[in-house]
């Protein structure tokens, strides 16, 4: 019975609050981006439970909310806790005069204690959910905090010292969370030197191992830089723009293994416009590419027009 009670308390007061907090916080930062060891997980759960626990205790002990709903099952609350605690202590078991009545009395005490704990845990989990939602809201405005305002400095420091401590650093590098909300829709562009070849493209996803180390990245609109062609043109004395040496890589996405990446450069750019001029298309696909211009759109009705 002691192990059962200990497991109930461990789940209810330590594991469940951390899970609930992350569930609501993950609306702003995906849960799969978290990288924590078991020790960090326990410490984090303890920290996020402190404030909800204190608030729940104040409301249930010092306000009429602690008597709602009214429970008429078993002995009074204090007596029920005393009976449960006494039953969990090691020692020789006393033989009651009426074992059946004693067991019923003990069962009523456990039921009353369980219901009292359920009332406390319900309020505790509610506050953990609100705490996770509020923390995620604070983090979502991280890029808007100005160092010129005292409150913004406090919120930014709170994020740096606590909220973002257990979040992978790749989350801040590979997303626009550190930018103001007006720039949250910017694309994350990467220039990566992998296996001696320079690539560039829009970062759309990345993968981490169990230790939080980068395993690989996915790029859209990927292009490869033609370094050998540049050197040949230099030998011939041909002059071309650097943009003309980029060649688009066929396919929807390009995957680069992190172990092959020597270095990379990250930049945040406004979303690419769909319309491209002829010069931009030639610079992207090369001068030798054949580009056919489509006829202008006609607003005439093809059925009813003469």
C-alpha positions as CSV (number, residue, x, y, z in Angstrom):
1,X,0.0,0.0,0.0
2,X,2.9,2.4,0.8
3,X,4.2,2.0,-2.8
4,X,0.8,2.7,-4.2
5,X,0.4,5.9,-2.2
6,X,3.9,7.0,-3.0
7,X,3.3,6.4,-6.8
8,X,0.0,8.4,-6.6
9,X,1.8,11.3,-4.9
10,X,4.8,11.2,-7.3
11,X,2.5,11.3,-10.4
12,X,0.0,13.8,-9.0
13,X,2.5,16.3,-7.6
14,X,5.6,16.0,-9.7
15,X,5.1,14.3,-13.1
16,X,1.6,15.4,-14.1
17,X,2.2,19.1,-13.3
18,X,5.3,19.1,-15.6
19,X,3.4,17.3,-18.4
20,X,0.5,19.7,-18.1
21,X,2.8,22.7,-18.1
22,X,4.6,21.5,-21.2
23,X,1.3,20.7,-23.0
24,X,0.1,24.3,-22.8
25,X,3.6,25.8,-23.3
26,X,4.1,23.7,-26.4
27,X,1.5,25.8,-28.2
28,X,4.3,28.3,-28.6
29,X,7.4,26.0,-28.7
30,X,6.8,22.4,-30.0
31,X,7.3,19.8,-27.4
32,X,9.7,17.7,-29.5
33,X,12.2,20.6,-29.4
34,X,12.7,20.1,-25.6
35,X,16.0,18.4,-24.7
36,X,16.3,17.5,-21.1
37,X,18.0,14.8,-19.0
38,X,16.0,12.9,-16.4
39,X,17.6,15.1,-13.6
40,X,16.7,18.3,-15.5
41,X,13.2,16.9,-16.0
42,X,12.7,16.4,-12.2
43,X,14.1,19.8,-11.3
44,X,12.0,21.5,-14.0
45,X,8.8,19.8,-12.7
46,X,9.6,20.9,-9.2
47,X,10.2,24.5,-10.2
48,X,7.0,24.8,-12.3
49,X,5.0,23.2,-9.4
50,X,6.0,25.6,-6.7
51,X,3.8,28.6,-7.5
52,X,0.7,26.6,-8.4
53,X,1.1,24.5,-5.2
54,X,1.3,27.7,-3.0
55,X,-1.8,29.2,-4.8
56,X,-3.8,26.0,-4.4
57,X,-2.9,25.7,-0.8
58,X,-3.9,29.3,0.0
59,X,-7.2,28.9,-1.8
60,X,-8.1,25.6,-0.2
61,X,-7.0,26.3,3.3
62,X,-7.7,30.0,3.8
63,X,-10.9,30.4,1.7
64,X,-14.3,28.7,1.6
65,X,-13.3,27.0,-1.6
66,X,-11.7,24.3,0.5
67,X,-15.1,23.1,1.6
68,X,-16.6,22.9,-1.9
69,X,-18.0,20.5,-2.7
70,X,-19.0,19.3,0.7
71,X,-17.9,15.7,1.4
72,X,-19.9,13.6,3.8
73,X,-17.9,10.4,3.1
74,X,-15.9,8.8,5.9
75,X,-14.3,10.6,8.8
76,X,-13.4,14.3,8.8
77,X,-10.5,15.4,6.7
78,X,-7.9,15.6,9.4
79,X,-9.0,12.3,11.0
80,X,-8.9,10.6,7.6
81,X,-5.3,11.8,6.9
82,X,-4.3,10.6,10.4
83,X,-5.7,7.2,9.8
84,X,-4.1,6.8,6.4
85,X,-0.7,8.0,7.7
86,X,-0.9,5.7,10.7
87,X,-1.7,2.7,8.4
88,X,1.4,3.4,6.3
89,X,3.8,3.5,9.3
90,X,5.9,0.3,9.7
91,X,5.3,-1.7,12.9
92,X,3.4,-4.6,14.3
93,X,-0.2,-4.8,13.2
94,X,-2.8,-4.7,16.0
95,X,-5.6,-7.2,15.9
96,X,-8.9,-5.2,16.2
97,X,-11.9,-6.7,18.0
98,X,-13.9,-6.5,14.8
99,X,-11.7,-6.8,11.7
100,X,-14.5,-6.2,9.2
101,X,-15.5,-2.9,10.8
102,X,-11.9,-1.8,11.0
103,X,-11.3,-2.5,7.3
104,X,-14.5,-0.6,6.4
105,X,-13.3,2.4,8.5
106,X,-9.9,2.3,6.9
107,X,-11.4,2.1,3.4
108,X,-13.6,5.1,4.2
109,X,-10.5,7.0,5.4
110,X,-8.6,6.2,2.2
111,X,-11.6,7.3,0.1
112,X,-12.0,10.6,2.0
113,X,-8.2,11.3,1.7
114,X,-8.3,10.4,-2.0
115,X,-11.2,12.8,-2.7
116,X,-9.5,15.6,-0.7
117,X,-6.4,15.1,-2.7
118,X,-8.4,15.0,-5.9
119,X,-9.8,18.5,-5.0
120,X,-6.3,19.8,-4.4
121,X,-4.8,18.2,-7.5
122,X,-7.6,19.6,-9.7
123,X,-6.8,23.1,-8.6
124,X,-3.0,22.5,-8.8
125,X,-3.3,21.1,-12.4
126,X,-5.5,24.1,-13.4
127,X,-2.9,26.6,-12.2
128,X,-0.1,24.6,-13.9
129,X,-2.0,24.9,-17.2
130,X,-2.5,28.6,-16.7
131,X,1.2,29.0,-15.8
132,X,2.3,27.1,-19.0
133,X,0.0,29.2,-21.1
134,X,1.2,32.5,-19.6
135,X,4.9,31.4,-19.9
136,X,4.4,30.6,-23.5
137,X,2.7,33.9,-24.1
138,X,5.7,35.7,-22.5
139,X,8.2,33.7,-24.7
140,X,6.2,34.4,-27.9
141,X,6.9,38.1,-27.4
142,X,10.6,37.7,-26.7
143,X,11.7,39.6,-29.8
144,X,9.5,42.6,-28.8
145,X,11.1,43.2,-25.4
146,X,13.1,46.5,-25.5
147,X,16.1,47.1,-23.3
148,X,14.9,50.7,-22.8
149,X,11.9,49.6,-20.7
150,X,12.4,48.2,-17.2
151,X,9.5,45.8,-17.4
152,X,10.7,44.5,-20.8
153,X,14.2,44.0,-19.3
154,X,12.7,42.0,-16.5
155,X,10.6,39.8,-18.8
156,X,13.6,39.2,-21.1
157,X,15.8,38.2,-18.2
158,X,13.1,35.9,-16.9
159,X,13.0,34.2,-20.3
160,X,16.8,34.0,-20.5
161,X,17.3,32.7,-16.9
162,X,14.4,30.4,-16.6
163,X,11.9,29.9,-19.5
164,X,14.4,29.3,-22.2
165,X,17.0,27.5,-20.1
166,X,15.6,24.0,-20.9
167,X,14.8,24.8,-24.5
168,X,17.3,23.7,-27.2
169,X,19.4,26.6,-28.5
170,X,18.6,25.5,-32.0
171,X,15.0,26.7,-31.4
172,X,16.3,30.3,-31.2
173,X,18.8,29.9,-34.0
174,X,16.5,28.2,-36.5
175,X,13.3,30.1,-35.9
176,X,12.3,33.8,-35.8
177,X,11.4,33.8,-32.1
178,X,14.2,36.2,-31.3
179,X,12.8,38.7,-33.8
180,X,9.9,41.2,-33.2
181,X,6.4,39.9,-34.0
182,X,6.3,42.1,-37.1
183,X,9.1,39.9,-38.5
184,X,7.8,36.5,-37.3
185,X,6.8,35.5,-40.8
186,X,10.4,36.0,-42.1
187,X,12.1,33.0,-43.8
188,X,15.2,31.4,-42.1
189,X,17.8,31.2,-44.9
190,X,21.0,29.2,-44.5
191,X,24.3,29.1,-46.4
192,X,25.9,25.8,-45.4
193,X,29.3,24.5,-46.5
194,X,28.8,20.7,-46.5
195,X,31.4,18.2,-47.8
196,X,33.3,21.1,-49.6
197,X,30.2,22.3,-51.4
198,X,28.3,25.5,-50.6
199,X,24.5,25.1,-50.4
200,X,21.8,27.6,-49.6
201,X,18.0,27.4,-49.1
202,X,15.1,28.1,-46.8
203,X,15.3,26.1,-43.6
204,X,12.0,24.2,-43.0
205,X,12.9,21.6,-40.4
206,X,15.8,20.1,-38.4
207,X,16.4,17.1,-36.3
208,X,18.2,16.6,-32.9
209,X,19.5,13.5,-31.2
210,X,18.8,12.5,-27.6
211,X,21.6,14.7,-26.4
212,X,20.3,17.8,-28.2
213,X,22.9,17.7,-30.9
214,X,22.0,18.6,-34.4
215,X,21.6,15.6,-36.7
216,X,20.5,17.2,-40.0
217,X,18.5,20.0,-41.6
218,X,15.9,20.2,-44.4
219,X,16.1,23.0,-47.0
220,X,13.6,24.2,-49.5
221,X,14.5,26.2,-52.7
222,X,17.9,24.6,-52.3
223,X,20.7,25.7,-54.6
224,X,24.3,24.6,-55.1
225,X,27.2,27.0,-55.8
226,X,29.2,26.1,-58.9
227,X,32.7,26.8,-57.6
228,X,34.5,24.9,-60.3
229,X,32.6,26.9,-63.0
230,X,33.6,30.1,-61.3
231,X,37.3,29.1,-61.4
232,X,37.1,28.2,-65.1
233,X,35.5,31.6,-65.9
234,X,38.2,33.4,-64.0
235,X,40.9,31.6,-66.0
236,X,39.2,32.6,-69.2
237,X,38.7,36.1,-68.0
238,X,34.9,35.8,-68.2
239,X,33.0,38.1,-65.9
240,X,29.6,37.0,-64.4
241,X,27.6,37.9,-61.4
242,X,28.0,35.7,-58.4
243,X,24.3,35.0,-58.4
244,X,24.7,33.3,-61.8
245,X,26.8,30.5,-60.3
246,X,23.9,29.3,-58.1
247,X,22.1,26.2,-59.6
248,X,18.8,25.1,-58.3
249,X,18.8,21.5,-57.0
250,X,15.8,19.5,-58.3
251,X,13.4,18.2,-55.7
252,X,11.1,19.5,-53.0
253,X,13.6,19.4,-50.2
254,X,17.3,18.9,-49.6
255,X,18.6,17.1,-46.5
256,X,22.1,17.9,-45.2
257,X,23.7,15.7,-42.6
258,X,25.0,17.8,-39.7
259,X,28.3,15.8,-39.5
260,X,29.2,17.0,-43.1
261,X,28.5,20.7,-42.4
262,X,31.7,22.6,-41.7
263,X,30.1,25.9,-41.1
264,X,26.9,27.8,-41.9
265,X,25.5,31.3,-42.0
266,X,22.0,32.1,-40.9
267,X,20.0,35.1,-42.0
268,X,16.3,36.1,-41.7
269,X,14.8,37.4,-44.9
270,X,11.3,38.6,-45.8
271,X,9.2,35.9,-47.5
272,X,10.2,35.4,-51.1
273,X,7.8,36.9,-53.6
274,X,6.3,34.6,-56.1
275,X,6.8,36.9,-59.0
276,X,10.3,36.9,-60.5
277,X,11.7,39.1,-63.2
278,X,13.4,37.6,-66.2
279,X,16.8,38.8,-65.0
280,X,16.2,37.2,-61.6
281,X,15.2,33.9,-63.3
282,X,18.3,33.9,-65.5
283,X,20.5,34.7,-62.5
284,X,19.0,31.8,-60.6
285,X,19.0,29.2,-63.4
286,X,21.9,30.3,-65.5
287,X,22.3,32.2,-68.8
288,X,22.0,28.9,-70.8
289,X,18.5,28.1,-69.4
290,X,15.6,28.4,-71.9
291,X,12.9,30.6,-70.4
292,X,9.6,30.9,-72.4
293,X,7.5,33.9,-71.7
294,X,3.8,33.2,-71.3
295,X,1.3,35.3,-73.2
296,X,-0.5,38.0,-71.2
297,X,-3.7,37.0,-69.4
298,X,-6.9,37.6,-71.4
299,X,-10.0,38.6,-69.6
300,X,-12.2,37.8,-72.6
301,X,-14.8,35.1,-72.2
302,X,-13.4,32.2,-74.4
303,X,-16.9,30.8,-74.9
304,X,-19.0,33.9,-75.6
305,X,-16.4,36.0,-77.3
306,X,-16.7,36.2,-81.2
